Amino acid sequence: MKKWLIVLAGVLMSFTLAACGSKSVATTDGGKITESAYYSSLKGTSSGKAVLQQMILNKVLEKQYGKKVKDSQVNNELKKYKKQYGSSFNAVLQQNGMTVSQLKDSIRSNLLLQQAVRANTKFTDAQLKNQFKSYQPKVTVNQILVSKKSTAETVIKQLKAGKSFSSLAKKYSTDTATKNKGGRISPFDNTNTSLDANFRKAAFQLKNGEYTKTPVKTQYGYQVIQMVNHPAKGTYKDHESELKTQIVNKRLSDSDTLHSVVAKVLKKGNVSIQDKDLQNVLSDYLSSSSKK
């Protein structure tokens, strides 16, 4: 989850910096700490400046791309997190010091940034064709996970003898989340990073109804995979939308690209810093000679 929360810093502390006055944030027998004193102290720190940067970016992103991000998209991403972490979801949130509301704010910030990168990406046929080389449509598979290679070989022998994959999953698989579902896991494509690379490679080579004839060694043990539905790949023209999304997501993980896009977004946002002590808070992005 942490890699998806890069944009959250401003959200977590936005309330802290929302007001600045004589109201106390804490009192002690040695005196009180006012909002203005707290603000003055915080703004001099690198973390305080990072928070302000993020808050400004969130504002301009919302103005420029807010209409392109729907609440339904945010909720769908939230559902993915809940499904991925299952019963551990609340514990993971707690470990990150977050609430569901804060996670939704973070998801929205990331979707806004995605829209900004998309708007600043010129897609060419050469790019789409190159991305298509690694593209795989979402496939559906069943799998049996065991700890020993010999056990996986036994499973494969019984499959060859006519035993059903579902019955063997229930008997042998150590994956408690899928063994009673015939080994079925959620559909995945080439962008999936939660599954082992060897697992994905072996799965994509299978046709409908086929299973791996040798055990697949993964970080979890040994796996036997059965292909349930492997859609035809078609041509790159058939998948332009998905390919563009994959290209955008690649650019999102590139720091130089993000720096360039954020600089363009901020310049377009007509940002003005009133606090003289924070005049240079965006200099890394707004200076014509700035470099990451």
C-alpha positions as CSV (number, residue, x, y, z in Angstrom):
1,M,0.0,0.0,0.0
2,K,2.8,2.4,0.8
3,K,3.9,2.9,-2.8
4,W,0.4,4.3,-3.5
5,L,0.5,6.8,-0.8
6,I,3.2,9.1,-2.1
7,V,0.7,11.9,-2.6
8,L,-0.8,11.7,0.9
9,A,1.6,13.9,2.8
10,G,-0.4,17.1,2.2
11,V,-3.7,15.4,3.0
12,L,-2.5,14.1,6.4
13,M,-1.4,17.5,7.6
14,S,-3.7,19.9,5.7
15,F,-5.8,20.5,8.7
16,T,-2.8,21.5,10.7
17,L,-1.9,24.3,8.4
18,A,-5.5,25.4,7.6
19,A,-5.6,28.1,10.3
20,C,-3.0,30.3,11.8
21,G,-3.7,32.5,14.8
22,S,-3.5,32.8,18.5
23,K,-5.7,29.8,19.3
24,S,-3.9,27.3,21.4
25,V,-3.0,23.9,20.1
26,A,-1.6,22.8,23.4
27,T,-1.2,24.2,26.9
28,T,1.3,23.4,29.7
29,D,2.1,24.7,33.1
30,G,5.0,26.5,31.4
31,G,2.7,28.3,28.9
32,K,0.7,27.6,25.8
33,I,1.6,26.8,22.2
34,T,-0.4,28.8,19.7
35,E,-1.3,28.0,16.1
36,S,0.9,30.8,14.9
37,A,3.9,29.6,16.9
38,Y,3.3,26.1,15.7
39,Y,3.0,27.2,12.1
40,S,6.2,29.3,12.3
41,S,8.1,26.4,13.6
42,L,6.7,23.9,11.1
43,K,7.3,26.0,8.0
44,G,11.0,26.1,8.7
45,T,11.2,22.3,8.4
46,S,11.7,20.3,5.2
47,S,8.6,18.2,6.1
48,G,6.5,21.3,6.6
49,K,7.6,22.7,3.2
50,A,6.8,19.3,1.6
51,V,3.3,19.5,3.0
52,L,2.8,22.9,1.5
53,Q,4.1,21.8,-1.8
54,Q,1.6,18.9,-1.8
55,M,-1.3,21.1,-0.7
56,I,-0.6,23.5,-3.5
57,L,-0.3,20.7,-6.0
58,N,-3.6,19.1,-4.9
59,K,-5.4,22.5,-5.3
60,V,-4.1,23.1,-8.9
61,L,-4.6,19.4,-9.9
62,E,-8.2,19.6,-8.7
63,K,-8.8,22.8,-10.6
64,Q,-7.3,21.5,-13.9
65,Y,-8.4,17.8,-13.8
66,G,-11.1,17.5,-11.1
67,K,-13.9,16.9,-13.5
68,K,-12.1,13.9,-15.0
69,V,-11.9,12.0,-11.8
70,K,-15.3,10.5,-10.6
71,D,-16.2,9.4,-7.1
72,S,-16.9,6.0,-8.6
73,Q,-13.3,5.7,-9.7
74,V,-12.1,6.4,-6.2
75,N,-14.5,3.9,-4.7
76,N,-13.5,1.3,-7.2
77,E,-9.8,1.7,-6.2
78,L,-10.7,1.6,-2.6
79,K,-12.6,-1.7,-3.2
80,K,-9.4,-3.1,-4.8
81,Y,-7.4,-2.3,-1.6
82,K,-10.0,-3.9,0.6
83,K,-10.0,-7.0,-1.6
84,Q,-6.2,-7.2,-1.8
85,Y,-5.8,-6.9,2.0
86,G,-9.0,-8.7,3.1
87,S,-9.3,-9.0,6.8
88,S,-5.9,-7.2,7.3
89,F,-7.2,-4.0,5.6
90,N,-7.9,-2.0,8.8
91,A,-4.6,-3.2,10.3
92,V,-2.7,-2.0,7.3
93,L,-4.4,1.4,7.5
94,Q,-3.6,1.6,11.1
95,Q,0.1,0.8,10.5
96,N,0.2,3.7,8.0
97,G,-1.5,6.0,10.5
98,M,-4.5,6.5,8.1
99,T,-8.3,6.5,8.1
100,V,-10.4,5.3,5.2
101,S,-11.3,8.9,4.4
102,Q,-7.6,9.8,4.2
103,L,-6.9,6.8,1.9
104,K,-9.7,8.0,-0.4
105,D,-8.2,11.4,-0.5
106,S,-4.8,9.9,-1.4
107,I,-6.4,7.7,-4.1
108,R,-8.1,10.8,-5.6
109,S,-4.8,12.7,-5.6
110,N,-3.1,9.9,-7.5
111,L,-5.9,9.7,-10.0
112,L,-5.6,13.5,-10.6
113,L,-1.9,13.1,-11.1
114,Q,-2.5,10.3,-13.5
115,Q,-4.8,12.6,-15.5
116,A,-2.1,15.3,-15.6
117,V,0.5,12.8,-16.9
118,R,-2.0,11.6,-19.6
119,A,-2.7,15.1,-20.7
120,N,1.0,15.7,-21.1
121,T,1.7,12.5,-23.0
122,K,1.8,12.4,-26.8
123,F,0.9,8.9,-27.9
124,T,2.5,7.6,-31.1
125,D,2.0,4.4,-33.1
126,A,5.6,3.5,-32.3
127,Q,4.9,3.8,-28.5
128,L,1.7,1.8,-28.7
129,K,3.4,-1.0,-30.8
130,N,6.3,-1.1,-28.4
131,Q,4.0,-1.4,-25.4
132,F,2.0,-4.1,-27.2
133,K,5.1,-6.4,-27.2
134,S,4.7,-6.9,-23.5
135,Y,0.9,-6.5,-23.4
136,Q,-1.3,-9.4,-22.2
137,P,-5.1,-9.2,-21.8
138,K,-6.5,-10.2,-18.4
139,V,-6.4,-14.0,-18.0
140,T,-8.2,-16.2,-15.5
141,V,-6.4,-19.2,-14.0
142,N,-6.6,-21.8,-11.3
143,Q,-3.5,-22.6,-9.3
144,I,-2.3,-25.1,-6.7
145,L,0.5,-24.0,-4.3
146,V,2.7,-26.6,-2.6
147,S,5.9,-26.4,-0.7
148,K,7.8,-29.3,-2.3
149,K,8.6,-29.9,-6.0
150,S,7.9,-33.6,-5.6
151,T,4.3,-32.7,-4.4
152,A,3.8,-30.5,-7.4
153,E,5.0,-33.4,-9.7
154,T,2.5,-35.7,-8.0
155,V,-0.3,-33.2,-8.7
156,I,0.7,-33.0,-12.4
157,K,0.8,-36.8,-12.7
158,Q,-2.7,-37.0,-11.3
159,L,-3.9,-34.3,-13.7
160,K,-2.5,-36.4,-16.5
161,A,-4.4,-39.4,-15.1
162,G,-7.7,-37.5,-15.4
163,K,-8.1,-36.1,-11.9
164,S,-10.0,-32.8,-11.7
165,F,-8.0,-29.6,-10.9
166,S,-10.6,-28.6,-8.4
167,S,-10.3,-31.8,-6.4
168,L,-6.5,-31.7,-6.4
169,A,-6.6,-28.0,-5.3
170,K,-8.7,-28.9,-2.3
171,K,-6.4,-31.9,-1.4
172,Y,-3.0,-30.4,-2.0
173,S,-3.0,-26.6,-2.1
174,T,-1.6,-24.7,0.8
175,D,-3.2,-21.5,-0.4
176,T,-6.2,-21.3,2.0
177,A,-7.7,-18.4,0.2
178,T,-8.2,-20.3,-3.1
179,K,-8.0,-24.1,-2.4
180,N,-11.8,-24.4,-1.8
181,K,-12.5,-22.4,-5.0
182,G,-10.7,-24.8,-7.3
183,G,-7.5,-22.6,-7.0
184,R,-9.2,-19.7,-8.8
185,I,-7.5,-16.3,-8.4
186,S,-8.5,-12.9,-9.6
187,P,-7.9,-12.1,-13.3
188,F,-4.6,-10.4,-14.1
189,D,-2.7,-8.9,-17.0
190,N,0.9,-8.0,-17.7
191,T,0.8,-5.0,-15.4
192,N,0.2,-7.1,-12.3
193,T,3.1,-6.9,-9.8
194,S,1.5,-8.7,-6.9
195,L,2.0,-12.1,-8.6
196,D,5.4,-13.7,-9.0
197,A,7.1,-13.0,-12.3
198,N,7.7,-16.7,-13.0
199,F,4.1,-17.4,-12.3
200,R,2.9,-14.7,-14.7
201,K,5.3,-15.8,-17.5
202,A,4.2,-19.5,-17.2
203,A,0.5,-18.5,-17.1
204,F,0.7,-16.3,-20.2
205,Q,2.1,-19.2,-22.2
206,L,-0.9,-21.5,-21.6
207,K,-3.9,-21.9,-23.9
208,N,-7.4,-22.4,-22.6
209,G,-7.7,-25.7,-20.7
210,E,-3.9,-26.3,-20.6
211,Y,-2.0,-26.7,-17.4
212,T,1.8,-26.4,-16.6
213,K,3.5,-29.7,-17.3
214,T,6.3,-29.0,-14.9
215,P,6.2,-27.3,-11.5
216,V,6.6,-23.5,-11.5
217,K,9.1,-22.3,-8.9
218,T,8.0,-19.1,-7.3
219,Q,8.9,-17.1,-4.2
220,Y,6.0,-18.9,-2.4
221,G,6.9,-22.5,-3.3
222,Y,6.0,-24.6,-6.3
223,Q,2.8,-23.9,-8.3
224,V,0.8,-25.8,-10.9
225,I,-1.3,-23.5,-13.1
226,Q,-4.4,-24.2,-15.2
227,M,-5.6,-21.7,-17.8
228,V,-9.3,-21.0,-17.6
229,N,-9.7,-18.1,-20.0
230,H,-6.9,-16.6,-22.1
231,P,-8.5,-14.0,-24.5
232,A,-7.0,-13.5,-27.9
233,K,-4.4,-10.8,-27.9
234,G,-5.5,-9.4,-31.3
235,T,-3.6,-6.3,-32.6
236,Y,-2.4,-3.2,-30.9
237,K,-5.3,-1.3,-32.5
238,D,-7.7,-3.5,-30.6
239,H,-6.2,-2.4,-27.2
240,E,-5.3,1.3,-27.7
241,S,-7.1,2.4,-24.5
242,E,-5.4,-0.2,-22.3
243,L,-2.0,0.5,-23.9
244,K,-2.3,4.2,-23.3
245,T,-3.1,3.6,-19.7
246,Q,-0.1,1.3,-19.3
247,I,2.1,3.9,-20.9
248,V,0.8,6.6,-18.5
249,N,1.4,4.3,-15.5
250,K,5.0,3.7,-16.6
251,R,5.5,7.5,-16.9
252,L,3.9,7.9,-13.4
253,S,6.7,5.8,-12.0
254,D,9.4,7.8,-13.7
255,S,10.7,10.6,-11.4
256,D,11.9,12.9,-14.3
257,T,8.6,12.6,-16.1
258,L,6.7,13.4,-12.9
259,H,8.9,16.4,-12.2
260,S,8.3,17.8,-15.6
261,V,4.5,17.3,-15.5
262,V,4.2,18.8,-12.0
263,A,6.2,21.8,-13.1
264,K,3.8,22.4,-16.0
265,V,0.8,21.9,-13.8
266,L,2.1,24.4,-11.2
267,K,3.1,27.0,-13.8
268,K,-0.4,26.8,-15.3
269,G,-1.9,27.1,-11.8
270,N,-0.8,30.7,-11.3
271,V,0.6,30.0,-7.8
272,S,1.4,32.9,-5.6
273,I,3.2,32.5,-2.2
274,Q,2.3,35.2,0.3
275,D,4.6,34.1,3.1
276,K,8.0,35.7,2.4
277,D,9.7,32.8,4.3
278,L,8.2,30.3,1.9
279,Q,8.8,32.2,-1.4
280,N,11.1,29.6,-2.7
281,V,9.1,26.5,-1.7
282,L,8.3,25.7,-5.4
283,S,11.6,26.8,-6.8
284,D,12.6,23.3,-7.8
285,Y,9.6,23.3,-10.1
286,L,9.0,26.8,-11.2
287,S,12.6,28.0,-11.8
288,S,13.4,27.9,-15.6
289,S,16.8,26.4,-14.8
290,S,15.7,23.9,-12.2
291,K,16.6,20.3,-12.3
292,K,15.4,17.4,-10.2
